Every structure is written in structure tokens, then in C-alpha cells.
Amino acid sequence: MAPTKSILMVGLRGVGKTVLLDRMRDDTEGANIHTLRIEAPEERSLPALLAPQLRQALLRLSRNERARDLARRALRGLAGFATALKVKYQDIEVGLDFEPEPGLADNGDLEHDLAALIEVVGEAARDGGTALVLFLDELQYVAEDELAALITALHRAAQRRLPMMLVGAGLPQLRGRMGRAKSYAERLFDFPEVGPLADPEARIAIARPVEARDVRIDDNALQRIIQETHGYPYFLQEWGKHAWDAADASPITLQDVELASQSAVAALDESFFRVRFDRLTPVERKYLRAMAELGPGPHRSGDIARILKREVTSLGPTRSQLISKGMIWSPSHGDTAFTVPLFDEFMRRVITGYDWLT
């Protein structure tokens, strides 16, 4: 099985990256290809996330007679990898099925050891006549030195034509972070951008499920949903659900959608938006409220500083922390944008008046 280029989907919150990732994994497993699935939360190291998933994949591979010897060797390599890196990455917790093989992925250097481990894993998959695909979500939370190690490992696998690849997803800043981690990342990965649906696709997303139940939706009602949601898939789902609940009969009307908009916004405020707002410090909330004052964005850092009556440099740490939390990103030098669609509207709803400026 020939190797292929790895894929990293990038896009804002609510565009369906995770849904696509899971569908691609289901299709991959349906083709009898081994997979592992990881979501990278904040404050967890990549080795700690990878180790238990690699163990499970290798145990499955070891049941393949042709792959058995190399899969067991890879499990010995995993034991050495986890033991050697436990000092630096104390959150590594993985069952060890074999004693470490001295000299295999046990130097204690993540970049060297991960490349050696992935190489022997890829060899096991190749001998077993299959492949291993890593599905990693929220990759923007992985530290850059750990991203660099992962890129190096995948690069070595590609050079050796081993059947290993990564299908990942993350916020728009991921593309830049990968490039900073390793300059050759752009040659190793494709970066498809996942965004809002265009009007024709957004119409289908709402109308087709409704029509499948012998219900119609008026054109002006459909247009209002697209206008309110800006075509973002998650919001289309919310407005569609609430419009269905609001309607008493077919067709769903503009009046139904206007009622639905109130309940949809309230539901989003209490879940999708609120869970992100609650993670913010007062200083971070103030920064985002200043952004919201300027509209959806992107905005120049100088304009945000002007609203807050501060120097741009003094706001640098707050901006960096918000980027780390995945709340904002920089589309270009000096620009700042929300990673959560419609978050400017939410900020204006949740922090009203101008007391926040004092």
C-alpha cells in the first residue's frame, strides 16, 4: 500500500471539522485499515495521548500473522518510549505488554524516539498488508516542539514509503504553527479549509431533511435561516431544530423562524458560547468585548488597543493567551479575528453598556 500525503483540515468552530474527521475514520476502518483517534485537549502532552492509542493499534496488528513479529517489536519500542519519556512527560500512562528493547525509541529525546517508534509501527503495518491512519482533532493545542516531533516522524515514514499518515483538524492558526514547527510541513501536508456553506448548500442542508418528512419550508423562511447563521453548519442545525419545533404545520414560515431565532440564540448563549466565555479571565473578556465593539472582524491590533485606551505592546500577553485558548487567531500580521463565529454578537449580548471600559 503506497503512502499518501497527510491532511490537516483547518477552520473556525462550528464548521463540521470533527464530524468530517469521524466520518473519514469510519470510511477508513470500513476499508480494513487500522486507525487511532485522539482529541488533543489543553494541558496534555502528545506522548501521553499517543502512547495508549498506539498500544491498542499494535495489539490489533499483532493478531495479524504477517505483522506479528514487528508489531511485538513495536510494543517493546513503545515500552522503552514511555519509560524514557516519563521523566519529562509525567502524564504518560500506558500498559506495558513487553519489556523494552534496549536502543529502540528509548533515548529520552521526543523527536528522535517518536520517529523511531513510528518507523517500526509503519513497518508492522506494511508487513501486515495494511496501513495505520492517525486521526487527531484540536491539533492547535499541541505544543510546537511536540508538533515538530510528530512532523519529523511522519516525514521519516513518508521517506521510507511506510503506510502511515495523519488526518488532523484544528483552528486556522494550525497552518502557521505547523510551518513554524518544521519549515517543510507545507510539503508534507495538504491543508484543506473547511468553512461555512454557500447559499445553495445551506439551503439543501435545511430543506432536504424537512422535505424527507413531507414538510415544506417557505423560501423567505429559508433565506432568514441562512442570513442568521451565515451558513455555518452547527448554527444551521440549531436554527433548523428550533424552526421545526416552532412550526405547528407545513409549511414552516418566516414567523416560525423568527420565533425559532429567539430560542436558538438563547440555547447557543447557554451552551456553545457560554462554555467558552466561562473559561475567560476578566481581562480576556474585556479584550474580546473590545473586539466585539468593532464588529465580526478581523481587526487591527491597534484598533483594539485604541478602544481599550492601551498600548498595543501592553496587550500582547492577553492576546497571546487568547490565541493559546483557541478564542482568537491572526489571519495576517497585526490582525486579530474570532475563532468562534458570531462571538462578537454574543459578547455584546452578555456584556452590555460601557461599564467594561472603566
TAVEN-V512994 format. One record per helix or strand of 3 or more residues. SS is the DSSP state (hx for helix, st for strand). FROM is the first residue (numbers start at 1). TO is the last residue. Records with the same first field share a line. If there is no record, write none. Layout:
BEGIN
SS=FROM-TO  FROM-TO
END
This chain:
BEGIN
st=6-10  34-39  132-137  164-170  297-300  335-338
hx=17-30  46-61  68-85  110-127  139-141  144-159  174-181  185-188  199-211  219-229  233-246  254-277  282-293  301-308  313-324  343-350  355-357
END
